[in-house]
């Protein structure tokens, strides 16, 4: 029984010594991967700590906010895009798409077509994917 305990003790000492040597070598001459792993762990810890504080901030009570200013600015942007500015954007994008396609730039033509059609149907896209109860129609 004593031999088993001494063997375990010797084995534990060897493992402890090799672990301490590895830590000492890492501290004195760190490898690039060791530094990257340490910086990753630091960044991950900062993110977890910061996000934990934000998530626990609203746990104590009910959080309310006034979104009237956001609604007013979204309404102003949509009014401009549905008015003469939207027509200008649509015409310019359409002409640009035609010219791009004529010169062989089909990717640019496709992008400009998306802009032209998107400026035309932006309000319906917003009502499809977002809450638009406060935005005037």
C-alpha positions as CSV (number, residue, x, y, z in Angstrom):
1,X,0.0,0.0,0.0
2,X,2.8,2.4,0.9
3,X,4.5,1.6,-2.5
4,X,1.3,2.5,-4.3
5,X,1.1,5.8,-2.5
6,X,4.8,6.6,-3.1
7,X,4.4,5.8,-6.8
8,X,1.3,8.0,-7.1
9,X,3.1,10.8,-5.2
10,X,6.1,10.5,-7.5
11,X,3.9,10.5,-10.6
12,X,2.0,13.5,-9.3
13,X,5.3,15.4,-8.6
14,X,6.5,14.7,-12.2
15,X,3.2,15.9,-13.7
16,X,3.3,19.0,-11.5
17,X,6.9,19.7,-12.5
18,X,6.2,19.3,-16.2
19,X,3.1,21.5,-16.0
20,X,5.1,24.2,-14.1
21,X,7.9,24.0,-16.7
22,X,5.4,24.4,-19.6
23,X,3.8,27.4,-17.9
24,X,7.2,29.0,-17.2
25,X,8.3,28.4,-20.8
26,X,5.1,30.0,-22.0
27,X,5.6,33.0,-19.8
28,X,9.3,33.6,-20.8
29,X,9.1,32.7,-24.5
30,X,5.4,32.7,-25.6
31,X,4.5,31.3,-28.9
32,X,2.3,33.1,-31.3
33,X,-0.6,30.7,-30.8
34,X,-0.3,31.1,-27.0
35,X,-0.5,34.9,-27.3
36,X,-3.5,34.7,-29.7
37,X,-5.3,32.3,-27.4
38,X,-4.7,34.6,-24.4
39,X,-6.0,37.6,-26.3
40,X,-9.0,35.6,-27.5
41,X,-9.8,34.6,-23.9
42,X,-9.4,38.2,-22.8
43,X,-11.7,39.4,-25.5
44,X,-14.2,36.7,-24.8
45,X,-14.2,37.5,-21.1
46,X,-14.7,41.2,-21.8
47,X,-17.7,40.4,-24.1
48,X,-19.3,38.1,-21.6
49,X,-18.8,40.5,-18.7
50,X,-20.2,43.5,-20.7
51,X,-23.1,41.6,-22.2
52,X,-24.0,40.1,-18.8
53,X,-24.3,43.5,-17.3
54,X,-26.5,44.7,-20.1
55,X,-28.8,41.7,-19.9
56,X,-29.2,41.9,-16.1
57,X,-29.8,45.7,-16.2
58,X,-33.5,45.2,-17.3
59,X,-34.2,42.2,-15.1
60,X,-35.2,44.4,-12.1
61,X,-38.1,46.2,-13.6
62,X,-40.1,47.1,-16.7
63,X,-38.2,49.0,-19.4
64,X,-40.2,51.5,-21.4
65,X,-39.0,53.8,-24.2
66,X,-40.6,56.4,-26.5
67,X,-40.1,55.6,-30.1
68,X,-41.8,58.7,-31.5
69,X,-38.6,60.2,-32.8
70,X,-37.7,57.0,-34.6
71,X,-41.1,56.9,-36.2
72,X,-40.9,60.5,-37.3
73,X,-37.5,60.1,-38.9
74,X,-38.5,56.8,-40.6
75,X,-41.6,58.6,-41.9
76,X,-39.5,61.5,-43.2
77,X,-37.1,59.1,-45.0
78,X,-40.0,57.2,-46.6
79,X,-41.8,60.4,-47.6
80,X,-38.6,61.6,-49.4
81,X,-38.1,58.2,-51.1
82,X,-41.7,58.0,-52.2
83,X,-41.7,61.6,-53.5
84,X,-39.5,63.3,-56.1
85,X,-36.2,62.1,-54.6
86,X,-37.3,58.5,-54.9
87,X,-38.2,59.1,-58.5
88,X,-34.8,60.6,-59.1
89,X,-33.1,57.7,-57.4
90,X,-35.2,55.2,-59.5
91,X,-34.5,56.9,-62.8
92,X,-30.8,57.3,-62.1
93,X,-30.5,53.7,-61.1
94,X,-32.4,52.5,-64.1
95,X,-30.3,54.5,-66.5
96,X,-27.2,53.3,-64.7
97,X,-28.4,49.7,-65.0
98,X,-29.0,50.0,-68.7
99,X,-25.6,51.5,-69.3
100,X,-23.9,48.9,-67.1
101,X,-25.6,46.1,-69.0
102,X,-24.6,47.7,-72.3
103,X,-20.9,47.8,-71.2
104,X,-21.0,44.2,-69.9
105,X,-21.1,44.9,-66.2
106,X,-24.0,42.6,-65.4
107,X,-23.3,42.5,-61.6
108,X,-23.4,46.3,-61.4
109,X,-26.6,46.3,-63.6
110,X,-28.2,43.8,-61.2
111,X,-27.3,45.9,-58.2
112,X,-28.6,49.1,-59.7
113,X,-31.9,47.3,-60.6
114,X,-32.2,46.2,-57.0
115,X,-31.8,49.9,-55.9
116,X,-34.3,51.1,-58.5
117,X,-36.9,48.6,-57.5
118,X,-36.1,48.9,-53.8
119,X,-36.7,52.6,-53.8
120,X,-40.1,52.0,-55.3
121,X,-41.3,49.3,-52.9
122,X,-39.4,50.3,-49.7
123,X,-42.5,51.1,-47.6
124,X,-44.1,47.7,-48.4
125,X,-40.9,45.9,-47.6
126,X,-40.7,47.7,-44.2
127,X,-44.3,46.8,-43.4
128,X,-43.6,43.2,-44.3
129,X,-40.5,42.8,-42.2
130,X,-40.9,45.4,-39.4
131,X,-43.5,46.9,-37.1
132,X,-44.9,50.0,-38.9
133,X,-47.9,50.8,-36.7
134,X,-46.7,54.3,-36.0
135,X,-45.6,55.1,-39.6
136,X,-48.1,57.0,-41.7
137,X,-49.3,55.3,-44.8
